[in-house]
Amino acid sequence: MALFGAVVLTSCDKEDDIRISDVPSAVMNSFDANFPNASRAEWEKKGGYIVAEFWQDGMDTQAWYNSNGEWLMTEFDWGRNVSALPQAVQEAFQNSAYATWRVDDIDLYERPKDAFYLIEVETQGQPDRDLYFAPDGTLLKDEADRGNHEVTPDIVF
C-alpha cells in the first residue's frame, strides 16, 4: 500500500518538470555561465524548450533554452511597480487608454536581439489586457488576456 501511495503522489508532480540530472549538459553549462548567482533553480520542459525557473537578485526569473544550450530568452518578474519601469515605458503606459486600470503584473523579457515589457492590466467589467512595450516606450501589441497563455521565445510583434 505504501508503494501504491508513493506512485500516486509521484504521478501528481507536474508532467513537464525535469530533474537536474536530465538537463542536457550544454543547457546546464550555458545556464551556469549566464546566471552564476542563480539560486533555487527548478527545471521543466515547455513545448520544445528547456526552462530554468530560479531566483536572482531577489527576482523570480526564468531562462529559456533549446536542447543545444542556446539561450533564447529570460523573463524577469517585476511585480506590479510601474515606477520601476524605464521612464519611456512609464510615460507610454501613463498616456495609454489603460492608465487608470489596475496593474496585475509586469514582466521584462530579454532575447538575443530585443527586449520588451509585458504589463498585464485589469478593471472591473472589462476583459483583462496584455500590453507589450519596447524599452523606448513604443506599444508593440495590445491584446485581450487569454488566461494562462505563456510568452515564449518565438513571439513576434
C-alpha positions as CSV (number, residue, x, y, z in Angstrom):
1,M,0.0,0.0,0.0
2,A,2.8,2.4,0.8
3,L,4.4,1.8,-2.6
4,F,1.0,2.5,-4.3
5,G,0.8,5.8,-2.3
6,A,4.3,6.8,-3.5
7,V,3.4,6.0,-7.1
8,V,0.2,8.1,-6.8
9,L,2.0,11.0,-5.2
10,T,4.8,10.9,-7.8
11,S,2.3,10.9,-10.6
12,C,0.8,14.2,-9.2
13,D,4.0,16.1,-10.0
14,K,3.9,18.4,-12.9
15,E,4.4,16.3,-16.0
16,D,6.8,18.9,-17.5
17,D,9.2,19.1,-14.5
18,I,12.6,17.5,-15.2
19,R,15.3,16.5,-12.8
20,I,18.5,18.5,-12.9
21,S,20.3,15.2,-13.9
22,D,18.2,15.1,-17.1
23,V,19.0,18.7,-18.2
24,P,21.4,18.4,-21.2
25,S,25.0,19.4,-20.2
26,A,25.0,22.1,-23.0
27,V,22.0,23.7,-21.3
28,M,23.4,23.4,-17.8
29,N,26.8,24.9,-19.0
30,S,25.1,27.8,-20.7
31,F,22.8,28.4,-17.6
32,D,25.8,28.3,-15.2
33,A,27.7,30.8,-17.4
34,N,24.8,33.2,-17.8
35,F,23.4,33.1,-14.3
36,P,26.2,32.4,-11.8
37,N,24.3,33.9,-8.9
38,A,21.1,31.9,-9.5
39,S,19.5,30.1,-6.6
40,R,16.8,27.5,-6.2
41,A,16.7,26.5,-9.8
42,E,13.9,24.2,-10.9
43,W,13.8,22.8,-14.5
44,E,10.9,22.0,-16.8
45,K,10.0,21.5,-20.4
46,K,7.7,23.9,-22.0
47,G,6.9,23.0,-25.6
48,G,10.2,22.3,-27.2
49,Y,12.1,24.5,-24.7
50,I,14.0,23.7,-21.6
51,V,13.3,26.3,-18.9
52,A,15.0,27.1,-15.6
53,E,13.0,28.9,-13.0
54,F,15.1,30.5,-10.3
55,W,15.8,33.4,-8.0
56,Q,18.4,36.0,-8.9
57,D,18.8,39.4,-7.3
58,G,15.6,38.9,-5.3
59,M,13.6,38.4,-8.5
60,D,11.7,35.4,-9.8
61,T,13.4,34.6,-13.1
62,Q,13.0,32.1,-16.0
63,A,15.7,31.3,-18.6
64,W,14.6,29.6,-21.8
65,Y,17.0,27.4,-23.8
66,N,16.9,25.0,-26.7
67,S,18.2,21.5,-26.3
68,N,21.6,22.6,-27.7
69,G,22.1,25.0,-24.9
70,E,21.4,28.1,-26.9
71,W,19.9,30.8,-24.6
72,L,16.7,32.1,-26.2
73,M,15.0,34.3,-23.6
74,T,15.0,35.4,-20.0
75,E,11.8,36.5,-18.2
76,F,12.1,38.7,-15.1
77,D,9.0,39.2,-12.9
78,W,8.9,42.8,-11.9
79,G,5.8,42.6,-9.7
80,R,3.4,45.5,-10.1
81,N,5.6,48.5,-9.6
82,V,5.1,50.8,-12.6
83,S,7.6,53.3,-11.2
84,A,10.4,50.7,-11.5
85,L,10.0,50.7,-15.3
86,P,12.2,52.8,-17.6
87,Q,10.9,56.4,-17.9
88,A,9.9,55.9,-21.5
89,V,7.7,52.9,-20.7
90,Q,6.2,54.6,-17.6
91,E,5.2,57.6,-19.7
92,A,3.8,55.4,-22.5
93,F,1.7,53.5,-20.1
94,Q,0.5,56.6,-18.2
95,N,-0.5,58.1,-21.6
96,S,-2.3,54.9,-22.7
97,A,-6.1,54.2,-22.5
98,Y,-5.2,51.8,-19.6
99,A,-3.5,54.3,-17.3
100,T,-6.4,54.1,-14.8
101,W,-6.6,50.3,-14.9
102,R,-5.0,48.2,-12.1
103,V,-1.6,46.7,-12.9
104,D,-1.8,43.0,-12.2
105,D,1.8,42.0,-13.2
106,I,4.8,43.4,-15.1
107,D,7.5,41.2,-16.7
108,L,10.6,42.1,-18.6
109,Y,11.6,39.7,-21.4
110,E,15.1,39.8,-22.9
111,R,16.0,37.9,-26.0
112,P,19.3,37.9,-28.1
113,K,18.0,40.6,-30.4
114,D,15.4,42.5,-28.4
115,A,13.7,43.1,-25.1
116,F,10.1,44.1,-24.2
117,Y,7.9,44.6,-21.2
118,L,4.6,43.0,-20.7
119,I,2.2,44.9,-18.4
120,E,-1.0,43.0,-17.5
121,V,-3.9,45.2,-16.6
122,E,-7.4,44.7,-15.4
123,T,-10.5,46.7,-14.5
124,Q,-14.0,45.8,-13.3
125,G,-16.4,44.9,-16.1
126,Q,-13.7,44.7,-18.9
127,P,-11.6,41.8,-20.2
128,D,-8.0,41.9,-18.9
129,R,-5.5,43.3,-21.3
130,D,-1.8,42.5,-22.1
131,L,0.3,45.5,-23.2
132,Y,3.7,44.8,-24.8
133,F,6.1,47.8,-24.7
134,A,9.6,48.2,-26.2
135,P,12.1,49.7,-23.9
136,D,11.8,53.0,-25.7
137,G,8.1,53.1,-24.8
138,T,6.7,52.0,-28.2
139,L,3.5,50.0,-27.7
140,L,4.2,46.8,-29.7
141,K,1.0,45.0,-29.0
142,D,-2.3,45.4,-27.1
143,E,-4.4,42.3,-26.8
144,A,-7.0,40.7,-24.6
145,D,-5.5,38.5,-22.0
146,R,-6.0,34.8,-22.9
147,G,-5.8,33.5,-19.4
148,N,-2.9,31.2,-18.8
149,H,-1.0,31.8,-22.0
150,E,2.8,31.7,-21.8
151,V,5.1,34.1,-23.6
152,T,7.6,32.0,-25.5
153,P,10.8,33.0,-27.3
154,D,9.1,32.8,-30.7
155,I,6.6,35.6,-30.0
156,V,6.6,38.1,-32.9
157,F,5.4,41.7,-33.0
